[in-house]
Amino acid sequence: MPGVKVGVDEPIEMAIRRFRKQVERAGVITECRRREAYEKPSVARKRKEAAARKRLMKRLRRVRMRENRDY
């Protein structure tokens, strides 16, 4: 859980900036958005399969680009 201790002479803006960075690194906002609404298991499975397909196509595109280089 992110938390920030504010120093004696530290401006509040600096503490807020540090807190935002910690929240972002911890993935709190992405987790909240993911849990906003219930996702049926079938929808989650389809989303994961689509993401895997996208990663595969990206990897294949990189390999093909590497093979077609002219030196």
Phi and psi restraints in degrees (range 20) as a CNS / XPLOR table:
assign (resid 1 and name C) (resid 2 and name N)
       (resid 2 and name CA) (resid 2 and name C) 1.0 -68.3 20.0 2
assign (resid 2 and name N) (resid 2 and name CA)
       (resid 2 and name C) (resid 3 and name N) 1.0 143.0 20.0 2
assign (resid 2 and name C) (resid 3 and name N)
       (resid 3 and name CA) (resid 3 and name C) 1.0 -157.7 20.0 2
assign (resid 3 and name N) (resid 3 and name CA)
       (resid 3 and name C) (resid 4 and name N) 1.0 147.9 20.0 2
assign (resid 3 and name C) (resid 4 and name N)
       (resid 4 and name CA) (resid 4 and name C) 1.0 -131.1 20.0 2
assign (resid 4 and name N) (resid 4 and name CA)
       (resid 4 and name C) (resid 5 and name N) 1.0 132.7 20.0 2
assign (resid 4 and name C) (resid 5 and name N)
       (resid 5 and name CA) (resid 5 and name C) 1.0 -99.7 20.0 2
assign (resid 5 and name N) (resid 5 and name CA)
       (resid 5 and name C) (resid 6 and name N) 1.0 125.1 20.0 2
assign (resid 5 and name C) (resid 6 and name N)
       (resid 6 and name CA) (resid 6 and name C) 1.0 -87.5 20.0 2
assign (resid 6 and name N) (resid 6 and name CA)
       (resid 6 and name C) (resid 7 and name N) 1.0 129.9 20.0 2
assign (resid 6 and name C) (resid 7 and name N)
       (resid 7 and name CA) (resid 7 and name C) 1.0 -72.8 20.0 2
assign (resid 7 and name N) (resid 7 and name CA)
       (resid 7 and name C) (resid 8 and name N) 1.0 170.1 20.0 2
assign (resid 7 and name C) (resid 8 and name N)
       (resid 8 and name CA) (resid 8 and name C) 1.0 -63.0 20.0 2
assign (resid 8 and name N) (resid 8 and name CA)
       (resid 8 and name C) (resid 9 and name N) 1.0 -50.1 20.0 2
assign (resid 8 and name C) (resid 9 and name N)
       (resid 9 and name CA) (resid 9 and name C) 1.0 -101.1 20.0 2
assign (resid 9 and name N) (resid 9 and name CA)
       (resid 9 and name C) (resid 10 and name N) 1.0 14.4 20.0 2
assign (resid 9 and name C) (resid 10 and name N)
       (resid 10 and name CA) (resid 10 and name C) 1.0 -85.5 20.0 2
assign (resid 10 and name N) (resid 10 and name CA)
       (resid 10 and name C) (resid 11 and name N) 1.0 131.9 20.0 2
assign (resid 10 and name C) (resid 11 and name N)
       (resid 11 and name CA) (resid 11 and name C) 1.0 -68.1 20.0 2
assign (resid 11 and name N) (resid 11 and name CA)
       (resid 11 and name C) (resid 12 and name N) 1.0 149.2 20.0 2
assign (resid 11 and name C) (resid 12 and name N)
       (resid 12 and name CA) (resid 12 and name C) 1.0 -65.1 20.0 2
assign (resid 12 and name N) (resid 12 and name CA)
       (resid 12 and name C) (resid 13 and name N) 1.0 -29.8 20.0 2
assign (resid 12 and name C) (resid 13 and name N)
       (resid 13 and name CA) (resid 13 and name C) 1.0 -63.0 20.0 2
assign (resid 13 and name N) (resid 13 and name CA)
       (resid 13 and name C) (resid 14 and name N) 1.0 -38.1 20.0 2
assign (resid 13 and name C) (resid 14 and name N)
       (resid 14 and name CA) (resid 14 and name C) 1.0 -66.9 20.0 2
assign (resid 14 and name N) (resid 14 and name CA)
       (resid 14 and name C) (resid 15 and name N) 1.0 -40.1 20.0 2
assign (resid 14 and name C) (resid 15 and name N)
       (resid 15 and name CA) (resid 15 and name C) 1.0 -66.0 20.0 2
assign (resid 15 and name N) (resid 15 and name CA)
       (resid 15 and name C) (resid 16 and name N) 1.0 -39.8 20.0 2
assign (resid 15 and name C) (resid 16 and name N)
       (resid 16 and name CA) (resid 16 and name C) 1.0 -64.4 20.0 2
assign (resid 16 and name N) (resid 16 and name CA)
       (resid 16 and name C) (resid 17 and name N) 1.0 -40.6 20.0 2
assign (resid 16 and name C) (resid 17 and name N)
       (resid 17 and name CA) (resid 17 and name C) 1.0 -62.5 20.0 2
assign (resid 17 and name N) (resid 17 and name CA)
       (resid 17 and name C) (resid 18 and name N) 1.0 -44.7 20.0 2
assign (resid 17 and name C) (resid 18 and name N)
       (resid 18 and name CA) (resid 18 and name C) 1.0 -62.4 20.0 2
assign (resid 18 and name N) (resid 18 and name CA)
       (resid 18 and name C) (resid 19 and name N) 1.0 -40.5 20.0 2
assign (resid 18 and name C) (resid 19 and name N)
       (resid 19 and name CA) (resid 19 and name C) 1.0 -63.4 20.0 2
assign (resid 19 and name N) (resid 19 and name CA)
       (resid 19 and name C) (resid 20 and name N) 1.0 -44.0 20.0 2
assign (resid 19 and name C) (resid 20 and name N)
       (resid 20 and name CA) (resid 20 and name C) 1.0 -60.7 20.0 2
assign (resid 20 and name N) (resid 20 and name CA)
       (resid 20 and name C) (resid 21 and name N) 1.0 -41.3 20.0 2
assign (resid 20 and name C) (resid 21 and name N)
       (resid 21 and name CA) (resid 21 and name C) 1.0 -63.3 20.0 2
assign (resid 21 and name N) (resid 21 and name CA)
       (resid 21 and name C) (resid 22 and name N) 1.0 -42.1 20.0 2
assign (resid 21 and name C) (resid 22 and name N)
       (resid 22 and name CA) (resid 22 and name C) 1.0 -64.7 20.0 2
assign (resid 22 and name N) (resid 22 and name CA)
       (resid 22 and name C) (resid 23 and name N) 1.0 -40.6 20.0 2
assign (resid 22 and name C) (resid 23 and name N)
       (resid 23 and name CA) (resid 23 and name C) 1.0 -63.6 20.0 2
assign (resid 23 and name N) (resid 23 and name CA)
       (resid 23 and name C) (resid 24 and name N) 1.0 -42.5 20.0 2
assign (resid 23 and name C) (resid 24 and name N)
       (resid 24 and name CA) (resid 24 and name C) 1.0 -64.4 20.0 2
assign (resid 24 and name N) (resid 24 and name CA)
       (resid 24 and name C) (resid 25 and name N) 1.0 -44.5 20.0 2
assign (resid 24 and name C) (resid 25 and name N)
       (resid 25 and name CA) (resid 25 and name C) 1.0 -64.7 20.0 2
assign (resid 25 and name N) (resid 25 and name CA)
       (resid 25 and name C) (resid 26 and name N) 1.0 -36.4 20.0 2
assign (resid 25 and name C) (resid 26 and name N)
       (resid 26 and name CA) (resid 26 and name C) 1.0 -75.2 20.0 2
assign (resid 26 and name N) (resid 26 and name CA)
       (resid 26 and name C) (resid 27 and name N) 1.0 -16.1 20.0 2
assign (resid 26 and name C) (resid 27 and name N)
       (resid 27 and name CA) (resid 27 and name C) 1.0 76.4 20.0 2
assign (resid 27 and name N) (resid 27 and name CA)
       (resid 27 and name C) (resid 28 and name N) 1.0 27.0 20.0 2
assign (resid 27 and name C) (resid 28 and name N)
       (resid 28 and name CA) (resid 28 and name C) 1.0 -66.1 20.0 2
assign (resid 28 and name N) (resid 28 and name CA)
       (resid 28 and name C) (resid 29 and name N) 1.0 -44.8 20.0 2
assign (resid 28 and name C) (resid 29 and name N)
       (resid 29 and name CA) (resid 29 and name C) 1.0 -66.9 20.0 2
assign (resid 29 and name N) (resid 29 and name CA)
       (resid 29 and name C) (resid 30 and name N) 1.0 -43.6 20.0 2
assign (resid 29 and name C) (resid 30 and name N)
       (resid 30 and name CA) (resid 30 and name C) 1.0 -64.5 20.0 2
assign (resid 30 and name N) (resid 30 and name CA)
       (resid 30 and name C) (resid 31 and name N) 1.0 -37.6 20.0 2
assign (resid 30 and name C) (resid 31 and name N)
       (resid 31 and name CA) (resid 31 and name C) 1.0 -65.6 20.0 2
assign (resid 31 and name N) (resid 31 and name CA)
       (resid 31 and name C) (resid 32 and name N) 1.0 -41.1 20.0 2
assign (resid 31 and name C) (resid 32 and name N)
       (resid 32 and name CA) (resid 32 and name C) 1.0 -62.8 20.0 2
assign (resid 32 and name N) (resid 32 and name CA)
       (resid 32 and name C) (resid 33 and name N) 1.0 -44.1 20.0 2
assign (resid 32 and name C) (resid 33 and name N)
       (resid 33 and name CA) (resid 33 and name C) 1.0 -64.4 20.0 2
assign (resid 33 and name N) (resid 33 and name CA)
       (resid 33 and name C) (resid 34 and name N) 1.0 -37.0 20.0 2
assign (resid 33 and name C) (resid 34 and name N)
       (resid 34 and name CA) (resid 34 and name C) 1.0 -66.5 20.0 2
assign (resid 34 and name N) (resid 34 and name CA)
       (resid 34 and name C) (resid 35 and name N) 1.0 -33.7 20.0 2
assign (resid 34 and name C) (resid 35 and name N)
       (resid 35 and name CA) (resid 35 and name C) 1.0 -93.6 20.0 2
assign (resid 35 and name N) (resid 35 and name CA)
       (resid 35 and name C) (resid 36 and name N) 1.0 3.1 20.0 2
assign (resid 35 and name C) (resid 36 and name N)
       (resid 36 and name CA) (resid 36 and name C) 1.0 -58.4 20.0 2
assign (resid 36 and name N) (resid 36 and name CA)
       (resid 36 and name C) (resid 37 and name N) 1.0 -42.7 20.0 2
assign (resid 36 and name C) (resid 37 and name N)
       (resid 37 and name CA) (resid 37 and name C) 1.0 -133.8 20.0 2
assign (resid 37 and name N) (resid 37 and name CA)
       (resid 37 and name C) (resid 38 and name N) 1.0 152.8 20.0 2
assign (resid 37 and name C) (resid 38 and name N)
       (resid 38 and name CA) (resid 38 and name C) 1.0 -70.2 20.0 2
assign (resid 38 and name N) (resid 38 and name CA)
       (resid 38 and name C) (resid 39 and name N) 1.0 136.2 20.0 2
assign (resid 38 and name C) (resid 39 and name N)
       (resid 39 and name CA) (resid 39 and name C) 1.0 -115.2 20.0 2
assign (resid 39 and name N) (resid 39 and name CA)
       (resid 39 and name C) (resid 40 and name N) 1.0 121.5 20.0 2
assign (resid 39 and name C) (resid 40 and name N)
       (resid 40 and name CA) (resid 40 and name C) 1.0 -62.5 20.0 2
assign (resid 40 and name N) (resid 40 and name CA)
       (resid 40 and name C) (resid 41 and name N) 1.0 149.4 20.0 2
assign (resid 40 and name C) (resid 41 and name N)
       (resid 41 and name CA) (resid 41 and name C) 1.0 -58.1 20.0 2
assign (resid 41 and name N) (resid 41 and name CA)
       (resid 41 and name C) (resid 42 and name N) 1.0 -35.5 20.0 2
assign (resid 41 and name C) (resid 42 and name N)
       (resid 42 and name CA) (resid 42 and name C) 1.0 -67.0 20.0 2
assign (resid 42 and name N) (resid 42 and name CA)
       (resid 42 and name C) (resid 43 and name N) 1.0 -38.1 20.0 2
assign (resid 42 and name C) (resid 43 and name N)
       (resid 43 and name CA) (resid 43 and name C) 1.0 -68.3 20.0 2
assign (resid 43 and name N) (resid 43 and name CA)
       (resid 43 and name C) (resid 44 and name N) 1.0 -41.2 20.0 2
assign (resid 43 and name C) (resid 44 and name N)
       (resid 44 and name CA) (resid 44 and name C) 1.0 -63.1 20.0 2
assign (resid 44 and name N) (resid 44 and name CA)
       (resid 44 and name C) (resid 45 and name N) 1.0 -41.6 20.0 2
assign (resid 44 and name C) (resid 45 and name N)
       (resid 45 and name CA) (resid 45 and name C) 1.0 -63.4 20.0 2
assign (resid 45 and name N) (resid 45 and name CA)
       (resid 45 and name C) (resid 46 and name N) 1.0 -44.2 20.0 2
assign (resid 45 and name C) (resid 46 and name N)
       (resid 46 and name CA) (resid 46 and name C) 1.0 -63.6 20.0 2
assign (resid 46 and name N) (resid 46 and name CA)
       (resid 46 and name C) (resid 47 and name N) 1.0 -39.7 20.0 2
assign (resid 46 and name C) (resid 47 and name N)
       (resid 47 and name CA) (resid 47 and name C) 1.0 -64.2 20.0 2
assign (resid 47 and name N) (resid 47 and name CA)
       (resid 47 and name C) (resid 48 and name N) 1.0 -42.4 20.0 2
assign (resid 47 and name C) (resid 48 and name N)
       (resid 48 and name CA) (resid 48 and name C) 1.0 -66.4 20.0 2
assign (resid 48 and name N) (resid 48 and name CA)
       (resid 48 and name C) (resid 49 and name N) 1.0 -40.5 20.0 2
assign (resid 48 and name C) (resid 49 and name N)
       (resid 49 and name CA) (resid 49 and name C) 1.0 -64.3 20.0 2
assign (resid 49 and name N) (resid 49 and name CA)
       (resid 49 and name C) (resid 50 and name N) 1.0 -40.8 20.0 2
assign (resid 49 and name C) (resid 50 and name N)
       (resid 50 and name CA) (resid 50 and name C) 1.0 -63.8 20.0 2
assign (resid 50 and name N) (resid 50 and name CA)
       (resid 50 and name C) (resid 51 and name N) 1.0 -40.7 20.0 2
assign (resid 50 and name C) (resid 51 and name N)
       (resid 51 and name CA) (resid 51 and name C) 1.0 -65.0 20.0 2
assign (resid 51 and name N) (resid 51 and name CA)
       (resid 51 and name C) (resid 52 and name N) 1.0 -40.3 20.0 2
assign (resid 51 and name C) (resid 52 and name N)
       (resid 52 and name CA) (resid 52 and name C) 1.0 -65.0 20.0 2
assign (resid 52 and name N) (resid 52 and name CA)
       (resid 52 and name C) (resid 53 and name N) 1.0 -41.3 20.0 2
assign (resid 52 and name C) (resid 53 and name N)
       (resid 53 and name CA) (resid 53 and name C) 1.0 -62.5 20.0 2
assign (resid 53 and name N) (resid 53 and name CA)
       (resid 53 and name C) (resid 54 and name N) 1.0 -41.7 20.0 2
assign (resid 53 and name C) (resid 54 and name N)
       (resid 54 and name CA) (resid 54 and name C) 1.0 -63.7 20.0 2
assign (resid 54 and name N) (resid 54 and name CA)
       (resid 54 and name C) (resid 55 and name N) 1.0 -42.9 20.0 2
assign (resid 54 and name C) (resid 55 and name N)
       (resid 55 and name CA) (resid 55 and name C) 1.0 -62.5 20.0 2
assign (resid 55 and name N) (resid 55 and name CA)
       (resid 55 and name C) (resid 56 and name N) 1.0 -41.7 20.0 2
assign (resid 55 and name C) (resid 56 and name N)
       (resid 56 and name CA) (resid 56 and name C) 1.0 -62.6 20.0 2
assign (resid 56 and name N) (resid 56 and name CA)
       (resid 56 and name C) (resid 57 and name N) 1.0 -45.9 20.0 2
assign (resid 56 and name C) (resid 57 and name N)
       (resid 57 and name CA) (resid 57 and name C) 1.0 -63.4 20.0 2
assign (resid 57 and name N) (resid 57 and name CA)
       (resid 57 and name C) (resid 58 and name N) 1.0 -38.0 20.0 2
assign (resid 57 and name C) (resid 58 and name N)
       (resid 58 and name CA) (resid 58 and name C) 1.0 -64.0 20.0 2
assign (resid 58 and name N) (resid 58 and name CA)
       (resid 58 and name C) (resid 59 and name N) 1.0 -43.4 20.0 2
assign (resid 58 and name C) (resid 59 and name N)
       (resid 59 and name CA) (resid 59 and name C) 1.0 -63.8 20.0 2
assign (resid 59 and name N) (resid 59 and name CA)
       (resid 59 and name C) (resid 60 and name N) 1.0 -43.8 20.0 2
assign (resid 59 and name C) (resid 60 and name N)
       (resid 60 and name CA) (resid 60 and name C) 1.0 -63.2 20.0 2
assign (resid 60 and name N) (resid 60 and name CA)
       (resid 60 and name C) (resid 61 and name N) 1.0 -39.4 20.0 2
assign (resid 60 and name C) (resid 61 and name N)
       (resid 61 and name CA) (resid 61 and name C) 1.0 -62.1 20.0 2
assign (resid 61 and name N) (resid 61 and name CA)
       (resid 61 and name C) (resid 62 and name N) 1.0 -40.6 20.0 2
assign (resid 61 and name C) (resid 62 and name N)
       (resid 62 and name CA) (resid 62 and name C) 1.0 -65.1 20.0 2
assign (resid 62 and name N) (resid 62 and name CA)
       (resid 62 and name C) (resid 63 and name N) 1.0 -42.4 20.0 2
assign (resid 62 and name C) (resid 63 and name N)
       (resid 63 and name CA) (resid 63 and name C) 1.0 -64.0 20.0 2
assign (resid 63 and name N) (resid 63 and name CA)
       (resid 63 and name C) (resid 64 and name N) 1.0 -43.4 20.0 2
assign (resid 63 and name C) (resid 64 and name N)
       (resid 64 and name CA) (resid 64 and name C) 1.0 -64.3 20.0 2
assign (resid 64 and name N) (resid 64 and name CA)
       (resid 64 and name C) (resid 65 and name N) 1.0 -39.0 20.0 2
assign (resid 64 and name C) (resid 65 and name N)
       (resid 65 and name CA) (resid 65 and name C) 1.0 -63.9 20.0 2
assign (resid 65 and name N) (resid 65 and name CA)
       (resid 65 and name C) (resid 66 and name N) 1.0 -39.1 20.0 2
assign (resid 65 and name C) (resid 66 and name N)
       (resid 66 and name CA) (resid 66 and name C) 1.0 -65.6 20.0 2
assign (resid 66 and name N) (resid 66 and name CA)
       (resid 66 and name C) (resid 67 and name N) 1.0 -39.2 20.0 2
assign (resid 66 and name C) (resid 67 and name N)
       (resid 67 and name CA) (resid 67 and name C) 1.0 -71.4 20.0 2
assign (resid 67 and name N) (resid 67 and name CA)
       (resid 67 and name C) (resid 68 and name N) 1.0 -30.4 20.0 2
assign (resid 67 and name C) (resid 68 and name N)
       (resid 68 and name CA) (resid 68 and name C) 1.0 -91.3 20.0 2
assign (resid 68 and name N) (resid 68 and name CA)
       (resid 68 and name C) (resid 69 and name N) 1.0 9.1 20.0 2
assign (resid 68 and name C) (resid 69 and name N)
       (resid 69 and name CA) (resid 69 and name C) 1.0 -70.1 20.0 2
assign (resid 69 and name N) (resid 69 and name CA)
       (resid 69 and name C) (resid 70 and name N) 1.0 138.9 20.0 2
assign (resid 69 and name C) (resid 70 and name N)
       (resid 70 and name CA) (resid 70 and name C) 1.0 -109.8 20.0 2
assign (resid 70 and name N) (resid 70 and name CA)
       (resid 70 and name C) (resid 71 and name N) 1.0 119.9 20.0 2
